Amino acid sequence: MRFIFVRHPQTVSNFENRLTGVSDSPYTNEGEKQAQALIDFLSTATYDKIYSSPIRRAKYIGQNVANKLNAELNIVEWLREINFGEMEGLAFSDFVDRNIDIEEYRKNLLSFRYPNGDSWTDFYENRKNHIHKLRSDDGVCLCTSHGGAIWALTTALLDQELKEFSGKIINNASIIIVDYKDDFGQIIKRIEIDDILQGKIVHFNYWE
């Protein structure tokens, strides 16, 4: 299976560096430009399946691409972002007011459980279970999702643990192509939104 993972465009929360998982945030003006360019670009190709997170900032892209291609959109929970619980919407500058030690938080990020939310370790295990059921299928699937979910899913396809993954986190409105074949996963290509906006790439050929 070839997975085309697409992160949603820039939101107000992204711009303000806030933790935003299962809650939503509107696009910034830049995010609106990214969204239209991304939809137009993704719609120059076809896919065997189109999957999307149920959260609007990601679903908007999947829904509009599916509409343009007259294809079915499959809304799935495994593309939803991590739940930051009571810390949803917090900026790092808010941590002091909550008596949260930022250095300790970063040091223990994977095992830290967000109050009334998830931990990255449990989130990863859940996403790994879902992607392992799909990875050996044939075809190409487009998946519109979120930075944390794509991090977890890509790591699982590479048969790594989160702490082992050394790749950069995907930027807003950018694309990462991951191929899983013959029991082996690898990152094939990354496409940055700036290259799409600047017209450096016009047609999406995910086999190149």
Summary of the structure (lengths in Angstrom):
residues: 208
radius of gyration: 16.8
end to end distance: 15.5
largest distance: 50.3
contacts: 652
relative contact order: 0.22
helix: 39%
strand: 19%
